[in-house]
């Protein structure tokens, strides 16, 4: 007996020590410090930047109970309270995302270091994080000491003009503490210092509404400076004066390239020096004879300026620049994501086509260019042409590029080997044709350089169906190819414009795949800048179609994208800053709707590229534009009411709520029969009406039945740009997952998987861009990289995988993990790296048994929904059993941070 008591005491002591040890040594800390969605940004102009961090812990159910932020001018000063610029003190709060800096307004070019520590829900403090920083750009226009400079007396010519090369030399005589270069241009620029390219950004200064907002970039060049220095900048036409948006040959924004450059050098003795663009600089043309985004680049190596970016170069025959009076008060620091060369591909096959064309297959429809190592003779001209597809005979096909030449031309400067890649053009292509070569390069001598805005990948989705996995691949590559500083519709033909409708319908899918917070923040500023005085939003942003706009579903991007950013990232600032533009747009719609609240008569795109048939039993799938316009009028007005309440405008919230109620009444009187049938009896009409919540409750079931009956009748989708993104989500919401999965799995035209069966590696513009017989759809509008229909990705993530945002707790502070099996899928593995950290949702069904594995990041919680489960039959961690509840046919369990596994037999399997 005594022995048993002694053993029991020992066991209890071990348990107590184990628990005490786990509490004492539990590791909770802070990582991934970001400022305005960037890690250690240099050159920002947000004077009250927002700071975010993530918690990590080896324990479950960890929640931040308080935080403290400290900010100083140096890392050393962070630990000295008397030298800190700001200390938040201990703030009792679980907020760890977008905490507004509350210290004194930073000065231009000032660097701020910061750290954070947190307290968890047990009251234990973490250590201080590793220091991070942000650095201000130029806040006052008068601090731009440089002059705009340009090439004088540029000869007039049609089409693309030669690139311009600017250079200057300077000396430094003291020990350098730090140096920053601030650069922008009319046109695109690349900056060089002492023979090396500065930074890895491409297509700078980026594409904005140049006549209202022009970005400049800031570069830390401290380590690149020497006693004797040479700076060189090359300018190309780019979006500024090149072919864009079907403008004139002289360009949409202007006809002259120009450079603005200044370098601030701080010395260790406390003094500073400025090196600026002025009349002392030299300029010349060089080997880039043409550079055009649509048409490509012509490079004549016979005209190379060897050593022009290094000291000692003889520029005696170069021209003196001309100073030009250009505004500086519209200069802004970038908020978006820089374009970079992110990936490289090698050809998978060399093809000699039936026509004898020499073609390399990159294996992937990509955006960028090729870097090629080749041999030739002095003066020999070779061409690189680009195409997305081969025709049905297997020949190189470029008709769908319309007026875009998509050709790079290289002229050898001497006999022998050369390596070439362009600077100021990009192509959308899978196939490369080489022309004029005496000796074709080997496959290993060709490299596809993939460029896009360097967004952080955040989401993955995989399942047991390889065709669906390929669809996910195509969605992500479509996004990469079209998120090139602005969300373009397509990257290959003579268009490549920021169509608002495409961006709107894809915004949530975009946020699953990549971190698009900064990308959309930048682009929305141009949406606001280009909004017309009457409130209309142009069809494309930046607006290069001379104010054409005001289309339903397209212009609504002004409200829907900020709302998506709010949901995904918990960002209320974008709502506040977009609010004036949103209300102007609602006012535009309201004025056109008039006293009857029906928006009729204006030109709209409607359900763009919807499937239609002329069969006798079904006259087509055309949805009335008036119906869609009034539905979107209602939806955006309801969003405006929600946004107004969130940003502290309750009177506005009530005003727009009442306006929405009036629109709803008018819609149902005009477009809905008493039995819930819509006058446009199409899938798109029903999914918009149901998803937007515009139907009265008494008609929802009938309308849902009409939708289901239509899908059952045709066994395929009939939707276009405004119906497709919400088709499967609506079917799932009305309890018809069977139909949603049927549409997902369909492999015949029209469907998401039909292009996959045809070898697609990106999303197509049309359901039948390439027909089963190998022929093509309308030559004038047939892109094979057009991401809008990829919006099905949102449903894959939030419904099939089950990672679903709760708009009442945005940013995934609290969220749902609610998987849905169906369509023959037996396993799904999805991850999403939220602003709080990684989320995982992995499920497998085998022999009627569901195994569900989830991961929830620290400082968040999730409601796990186990479909077709019974509480008593679910095996789960013991600490969760007390809050597991039966909710109809499902079980719900609220969990805190950590990793959890649930297993149970699924009912009705």
N, C-alpha and C positions, 0 to 999 in steps of 0.2 A: 504493500500500500504506500509506504513511504517512498519507495522507488518510483512508483507511478506518479505521485505528487511532484517529486523532484523533476521527473521528465516533463510533466505538464508545465511547471514553472519555467523550465529551460525553453520549452517551445514558445510559451507566451513572451519570454524575454526576447527570443529571436525575432518573433513577429513584430514586437514593439520597436526593436532596434532597426528592423528592416523598413518599417513605415517611417520612423524618424529619419533614417538615412536617406530614404527616397525624397522626403521633404527637404532635408538639409542640403542634399546635393543635386536636387532637380535643377536642370539647366534650362533657364529661360533667358533669351537675349534678343537683340535687335539687329536686323540686317536690311539690306537693300534700301538704303536711304536714297530718295529721289526728290528732286525739286522741279515742280512744273512738269512732271512725267519724264524727266531726264536725269540721268546720273551725272553729277558734277558738271552741269551746263556752264559753258563759257560764253558770255555775250548775250544776256537776256535783258529785256526791258520791262518786265513785270516787277513793279516796285514793292508789291506785297505778295511775294511768291508763296506758293503752297508747298508744304513739306509733308512727305509721307514716308512710312517705314513699315516693315513687316516684323512680326514677332516669330521667334522659333522656340520650340521647347521639346523636351523629351517626355513631357507629361501630357495627359489628356485634360480636356476642359479648361484650358488656360485662356484667361481673359485679361486684357489690360484694364487695370482699375485707375491708373494715373500715369502721367508722363511729365517729363521735364526736358525742355530744349534749351541749349545754350549756344550762343553765336558770338564769334569773335573775329578779329582781323587776321589772326594767325593761329596755327594749331596750338602753339605754346600758350597763347592767351586764353584758350578755351578753359583751362583749369584755374585761371585767376579771375575771381569775381570782379575785382576792381577794373579789369581790363576787358571784360566781356562787353560786347555791344548790346546784347539783349539776353535776358534769362527769363523764361516763361514762369519760373517757379514751378512748384509741384501742382499740376492741374488734375483735379479729380475728373477723369474722363476716359472713356474707352475709345475715343477717336484716335486713329492712327493713319488716316488717309486725308490728304488735303487740309492739313492744319495751317492756317494762315500765319505767316511771319508777322509778329507784332512789335518789332523794334523800330528804331529810327529809320527813315527812308534812306536806302543806300544811295551813294553817290555814283556818278558815271564811272565805269571801269573799276569799281571797287569789288574786291573779292571778299566773300563772307564764308567762314568755316563754321560748320555746325555739328553738333552731336545731340543725341537723345538717349535718355534712359527711361525705363518704364517700371511700374509696379504691377505685379499680377494680382489675381483675385485672392491670394493668400496674404497679400500685403508685402511680399518679398520684392525687393528692388533688383533690377538687373544691373550689370555694369554699364558704363557708358559705351555707346557704339563706337565703331571706328569713325574718325572724322570724315565728313563729306564737305563739299563746298558748292557755292554757286558764284558766278562772277557777272557783274552788270556790264551791259554794253554802253553805248553812247546815248544818253537820255536827252540831251539838249542839242538842237540842230546847230547852234553856234559853235559847238565843239568839233564840228566837221571842218577842220582846217584845210583840207585838201580841195583842189579844184577839179571839176569834171574836165576830162581831156578827151580829145578825139583826133582822128586822122583828118588832116585838112585836105580839101579839094579832092575828095574821093570821086573817081570817075563814075559817071552814071552808067548803069548797065541793067539789063533785064534779069530778073531772077536772083538766085543766090549770089552773093558777092564774096570776095576773098576775106579770110580771117585777118584780124589786125593784131600786130605784135607790138607791145609797149615795153620799154625797159628804162632802167636808170641804175646808177651806181652811187654808193655812199660809203662813208667810213665811220667806224666807231673807235674812240680813243680811250674809253674808260671800261671798268669792269661792269658787265651788264647784270642787273638783278632780274629783270623780266622784260619781255617784249611782246606786244600784241599788234597784229595786222588787222585792219578793218577794211573790208573790200566789198564793192558792189559794182554793177555795170548795167548798161543798156545792152542787152544781148547776154550770152553766156560767157563765163570766164573760167580760166584755169590760172592759178597763181603758182609761180616758181620763185625760189630763193636759193641763190648759190648753186644752181644746177639741178635742184631737186624740187619735185612738186610739193606744194604745201597742203597737207591734209589729204583725206581720202574721199572728200565729198565730190559729187558729180552734178552737172547741170545747175551749178550755182549761177546767179543768186536764187534760183527757183522760179516758179511761175506763180505770180500774183496778179492782181489787177494793177498793172504797172503804173497807170496814170493816177492811182490813188494810194497804193501801198507798194513799196519796193524794199525787199529784204537786203540786208548786208550780212556778211559772215565775219566772225571774229576767230582769229587763229593765234594760238600760243606758239610763237616762233623763237622763243628764248634760246633754245639749243641749236638753232639753225644759223644764228648770226656769227660772223667772224669780224676781224678788224676791217677787212675790205669786203664789200658786199655788192651783189648785183641782184636786182629784183626784176622779174619779167612777168608779164601778164598777156595771155592770148585771148582774144575775144572772137566769138562766132555769132552768127545771126540768131540762132535759137528761136524761142517763142516771140521775142521782141520784134524782130523785123523779118523773120523768115516766113515761109508759107505756113499759115495756121488759120483754121476756120474759114477757108475759102476766101481769104482776104486778097487784096491786091498784091502785086509783086513787091511793092515797097514796104509791106508789112503792116500789121494792124496797129501797133503802138508807135512806130516811128521809123525813120529811114536811116538814121545815123547811130552807129555804135558809140559808146562812150564808157570811160573808166573813171571810177572814184576809188582812190587808194590812200590810206594813211597808216603809218607804222609808229606806234608810241614805244619808245625805249626808255625804261627806267634804270638808272644806274645805282650802284651800291652807295654812292656818296650822296644820294638824295636828289640828284638832278634828273631832268628828263629831256628827251629830244624827240622831235617829230620829223619823220620822213614822209613827204606827201606828194601826191600827183600834182604837177604844176607844169609851167611852160618849159621847164628844163628837161622834161622827159623826151625821149625819142620814140618814133613809131614807124612801122614798115609793114608791108605785106610779106607773106612767106609761102610755105609749101601748101597750106590749106587754101585751095583755090575756090572751093565752094563748101559750105556746110549748111545743111538744111535738114530739119527733123523729118520731113516727109520724103525727101528725095535722096538723102544720103550725103556723103562727103567725097570730095575729089582732092587727092593729096599728090602733089608733084614733088617727089624727092629730089629732083634736080635743083629745087629752090630752097633746100633746107638751110637753116640759119645755125650752123653748128656752133655751139657755145654761146648762144645769144642770152642765156639766163645766167651766165657766169661772168666773173670779172675779167677785164682785159679784152673783151670782145670789141672788135673794130666796127663801130656804128657810124662811121664818118658819112656814109651815103644814106643814112636813115633821115627821115624828116623830123623837124621839130613839131611837137604836137600843137594843137589849137585848143586853148581853153574855151569852154562853152558854159553858158549860163543855164544851169539845170537846177530844179528845186532839190533841196535837201530835207525839207520839213516832212516829206512823206516817207523818209527812211525808217525802217522798223527792223528790230531784231527778229530772227526766226523763232517761231513757236512750234513748227512742225518737225518732221523727221527727214534728215538729209538723205538724198539719193546716193547710193553707193553701189559698187560692184560687189555683190554679196555671194554669188556662187559661180562656179565654172563647170562647164560640161564638155565632154568629148564626143565627136561623132560616133554613132553606132554602126554606120554603114556607108559605103561609097556606092553610088548608083550611076550607071550610064543609062539614060532614059531612052525610050524608043526613038526619040528625035536626035539622040546622040549628045544630049546635054550632060555635063559633068556635075553631079550633084552629091552633096554630103547630107546625110540624115542625122540631125542632132538628137533624135529620139524624143524630143520634148518641144512643144510649142513654147518658146521662150521670148523674153524681151531683153534686148541689149545689142550686142554685135559679136563679131568674131575677131580674135587675135590670131593672126596667121603668119607663119614662118614660110617664106617662099623664095624661089630663085628666078632671076630674070636678067635681062640685058639693059644697059643704060637706054632710057627713052622708051622702053617697052611699057605699054599700057595694059593693065589687067583690070577686070571688074569682078566684084562680088555682088551677086544679086540674091534677094531673100524672098522666100515664099512660105506660106503656112502649110500648103497641101500640094499633093500631086493630083493631076486629073485622073479620070478613070482609065486612061491608057498608060498612066504612069509617068506623064510628062510634067515638067515644071509649070505650076499654075499661078499666075499673078493677076488675072483679070479682076479678082475681088479687091485688089488694092486700089482700084480706080486710078486717080491721077498721081498717086504716090509712086515715084520711081524706085524707091527702096534699093538703091544701088550705091555701093562704095567703089570708087575708082582710085587706083594707085598707079603712079608712073615711076618706074625705077630711075634712081639717080645715077647708078653705076652698075656694072656687071657684078653678079654675085647674089648673095643672100640678103634678105631684108625681113624685118619683122614689122608688121603694121596693125594698128587698131585705131579707129576714129576717135575724135574727141567730142564732137558736138552733134551727133545724130544717134538715133536708136531705131531698131527694127523689131517688129513682131514676126517671128519666123520659127519654123522647124527645119526648113530645107535651105541649103546654101548652094548656089550655082556659081561655078568659077568659069570665067570667060577670058580668053587671050593668053592662057598659060602654055608655055612650051613643055614644062615639066610640072605635073600636078603634085601638090604637097601630099605627104602621107597623112593619114587620119590623126596621128599623134602631133602633127604640126598645126592643127587647127583646134582652137579653144573657143567655146561659146562663153562669153562673158555676160552673166545674168545680172541685170541692174534693176533696182526698185527702191522705193523708200525703205530704209533699213529698220523696219518695224520689228519689235521683239516678238518672236513666235510665242503664242500663248495656248493654243489648243491642238489637241490630237483626237482623232476619232478613227477607230478600227473595229472591224467585226469579222465574222467568219465568211462573209461574202466578198470575194475579191473584186467583183464588179462595183459594189458599193464603195469599197476601199479606193478603187480607181476614181470613182465619182468624187470622193473627198479630196483625193490628190488633184483632180481637175479644178475643183472649187478653189483650193489654196493657190494653185499656180495661176488661175485666172485673176485672183486678187493680187498676187505679186506682180503680174505683168501689167495690171491696170492701176495700181496704186504707185504712180510715179510722180510724186509731189502733189498731184491732184488726182482724184478718182476718175480716170478717163473711161470712156465707154469701150474703147478698143485701142490697141497699140500699133496697128499695122498700116491701115489705109490712110487716105488724106482726110483724117478727122481727128481722132485722139483728143477729144474734148471732154471737159468735166460735166457730163450730163447729170443733172440733178436727180432725175428719176431713178437711174441705175443705182446711184449712191444711196438714195433713200431706201429702196426695197432691200438692199444688201447690208444695211448698217449693222444690224445685230449679228448676222453671220460674220461680217468683217471683224467684229469685236470678240468673237469666239476664237477665230484663227490667229489674230495678231493683236498686239496692243495698239489701238488706233486712236487713243485719246488725244495725243499731241497732233497727229495727222489731221483729225477732224477739227480740232481747235483752230489750227491754222486755216484750213479751207473754209470754215464757217465765217471767218473774218472777211474773206473775199465774197462770200454769199451776201453778207451784210453790206459790204462796200459797193457791190454792183446792183443792189436792189434799186429798182426804179422809184422815182418820186411818188408814183401812184400806188406803190406797195407791191407791184408785180416782181417776181423773182425770175431772172432770165433762165432760159432753158439750159444754158451751159455756164459754168463758173470756172475760171474767169470768163467774163462775157466777151466773146469775140464774134457774136452774131448780131451786134448792133441793137441790143435791147429786146430781141425776140424773147418772149417769155409769158408767164402767167398760166401755165398748163397744170391742170389738176394732177396730183400724184407726183409731178416733177417739182413744182415750186414748193410743195409741202415739205420738201427736205429742210426748209428753213426752221421748221418746228420739230420734225420727226427725228432728225439726226441729233440735235442737242438732247432730245428726250432719250435717245438710245445711249448717248454718252453718259447722261445722268444715271440711267439704270445700270450700266456696266461698271462705271467707275465712281458712282456716288458724287458726281461733279455738279454742284449747284451753281458755281460761277458761270458756267457756260449757259445755263438757263437765264441767269440775270442779264448777261451780256447780249444774249440773242433775243431777249424779250421784246425790245422795241421793234426789231425786224419782224418777229412773229406776229405781233399785233397789227403791224402795217399790212402784212399779208392777209390776215383775217379781215381787215378792213377792206382790202381790195376785193376779196370774195364777196363780202357782205354788200358792197356797193353794186356788184354785178348781179347778185341774186335779187336785190330789190325787196319790195314789200312782201312778196310771196315766198321768200327764202329758198327759191329754187334757182340754182345756177345753171342757166341755159343760154345757148347761143354763142358762147365764146369758143374759139378754136382750141381743141385739146388733142392730145395723142391717144387718149382712151386706153384701152387694154392693148397696148402696142404689141404687134406681131402675135396676136392670139391665133390659135389653131382655128381654121375654118374649113368646112367641107361643103360641097354643092350637091351632096346626095339628096335624093327626093324626100327621105324621111327626116332630114335634119338640114335646115336651110343655112346654118352657119353658127358661129359662136361670137357674133358681134354684140358687144354690150353697149347700150346707149351711153354716149358720152355725158349727157345731162344727168343720168342716174349716178354715174361715177363721180362727176364733179360735185353734185350735191352731197353724196356720201362722204367724200373727202372734206368738203366744207364742214360737215358735222364733226368728223373725226378730229380734224386739226383744231376746231373750236373747243372741243372737249379737252384736248391736250392743253390748250392755252389756259383754260380754266384751272386745270391741275397745276400748271406751272405758276400761274399767278398766286395760287394759295401757297405753294412751296416757297416762293420768294417774298412772301409777306405783303401781298396785295389782295386782301380779302374782298374788297369792293369790286375789283376787276374780276376776281374769280366768280362772284355771283353774276356779274354782267354777262360773262361768256357762258356760264352755265345756263342762263336763261336763253341766250341766243341759240345755244345748242338744242335746247328743248323746242324752240320754235322751228328750227331746221328739221328736227326729227318728226314733228307733226306734219310739216309740209311734205317731207319725203314720203311718208307712209300714205298720205292722201293722194299723192301724184303717181307713185311708182309701185304700190303694193295693193293687191286685191284683198278683200276681207278674209280670204283663205290663206294668206301668206305667200301668194305667188307674186313674183316680181315681173314687171312688164318686160324686162330683158330676162328671159328664162335661160340664163347661162350660169355656168359654174362661177365665173368671175363676179357676176352680180350678187349671187348668194353668199360667196365667201366674204366679200367686202361688207355686205349688209350685216352678216352674222358677227364677223370679227369686230367691226366698228361698234356693235351694240346699238344700231339705229332702229332695229325692229322692236315693237312692243313685245313684252313677255308672252302675250297670248298668241303671238304669231311665230315665235322662234321655232317651236317644234315642227310646225307645218313647213316653214322655209327650209329647215334642216332636212326634212323628208324629201322635199323637191330636189335639194342639192344631191342627196344620196342617190335618189332615183336617176338623176342625170348621169352621175358617174357610173352607176350600175349599167345603164343603158349602153354607154359607149365604151366602157372598160378602158378609157384613157382620158387624159386631161384635155381640155379645150381652151386653156387659159393663156394669157400673154403676160406682159410685164407687171401689170397691177393685180392679176389674179393668182399667178403661179406661186409667189412667195408665201401666200397664206392659205393655199389649197389644202395641203396635208395637215397643217395645224388646225384648220377649221374642221376638217373631217374627224380628227382626233378629239377635238373639243365637243363634238356632237355624239361622241361614242362610236364612231365608225373607223376605228383603227384598221379594220379589215380592208376597207377601201383605200385608206392612206397607204398602207403597206403594199397593196396591189399596184397602186400607181408608182410607188418607189421601185418595185421589182420589175415593172414592165420593160421589156427590151425592144419591142417594136416601136416604130415611129407612131405617134409622138410620145416621148418619154425622156426622163433624165438619163436612162441607161442606153438609149438608142445610140447617141454619139459615142458612148464607150464601146459598143459593139463595132463601131466604124473606126476604132483606133484613136479616138480623141484623147488628148492629154490636157485640154483646157475646156471650159464651158463655151458652147456655141451661142451665137446671136439668135439663130433660128433653130427650131426643133429639127428641121430637115436640111440643114446647111449643105450636107452632102447626102444625096439620096442613096437608097440601097443599090441602085445600078451604077453608082459612082459619079453620076452627073450632079450638078450643083444647082442650088437655089438662085434667086435673083442676084445677078452679078453685081448690081449697083449697091447692094446692102447685104453682105454675107460674110460677117466676121466669124472666125473660128477661135477667137479669144475675146469673149464678151461676158462679163461675170454675172449679169443680173439674174439669170435663171439658177445660178449657184446659191441663191437665197434659201434653197431647200436645206442648206447646211445648218441653219438655225434649228430646224425641226429635228435633225439628226442629233444635235448636241442636247437640246433641252427636253425633247420628248423621248426619243429612242434611248439615248444615253441617260437622260434624266437630270442634267445639270441645268437648273432653271432659276433665273433671277426672281427675286421678290421685289417689285417696284416700291413697296412700302418700306423696304430696308435695302436701299440700293447699294451697288458696289459689291454685292455678295457678302454684306455684313451678316445677314441672315438669308438663307436661300433654301431651295428645295432640291432634294436628290430623289427623283421619282422616275425610275426606269420603266420602259414599256417594251415588252417582248412581243414579237409578232413577225409576220412575213417570212417565216422560215429562219430567222436569225436565232442562233443558239448562243452567241456570245458577243458582247460589245465591251470595248475598253476605251474610255474617253478620259482626257485630262484637260483641265483649264487652269491656267496660272492667273488667278485673280489679283487684284491690288493688295489683298491680304495674304496671298500665298497660294500654293497649289491645291487644287481640288481634284479628286479622283472619283470616277464612277465606273465600276467594272462589274458586269454581270454575266452569268452563264446559266443556261438551262440545260440540264441533262437528265433524261429519264424522269421528267416531271419535277425535278428538284432544282430550285433556284438558289444559286450562291451569289451573294451581292457584297462586294467589297468597296468601301468608301473611305476617302480621306478628307478631313475637314481642317482648314488651316487655323492656326491660333488666332484668338480674338474674334472668332466667328462662331456661328452655330448653324445647324441645318435641320430641317424637318425631312426625315427619311420616310418615303412612302414605299411600302412593300406591296406590290400588286398581287391580287388573288392569294391572299395569305390569311391565316388565322393566328391570333396571338399565341394560343397554346402550342402551336406547331412550329413557331419560329425559334431557332437556336440563335442566341445573341449574347453579347457580353452581359454578365449578371447585373452590372450597374445600370443597364438600360431597361430592364424588364419592368420596373415600376412605372415608367412613363409610356410604355407601349400601349396603344389604344386601337381598338377595332373601329374602323371607319368604313362602314359598308362592306365591300368586298376586299378592302385593303387594310393594312396595318400601318399606323404612323408612329414614328419614334423621333423625338427631338434629341439631337446629339450635339455635344460641344466638340471642340477641336480634338483631333486624334484620328487613328485608323480603326475601322470596325469591319467585322464580317458578320453577315446574316445568312442563314440557310433555312430553307423550309420547302415543303412540297407545295407546288402551285396548284390551286384548284382549277378544274376544267382543262387540264392539260392531257 
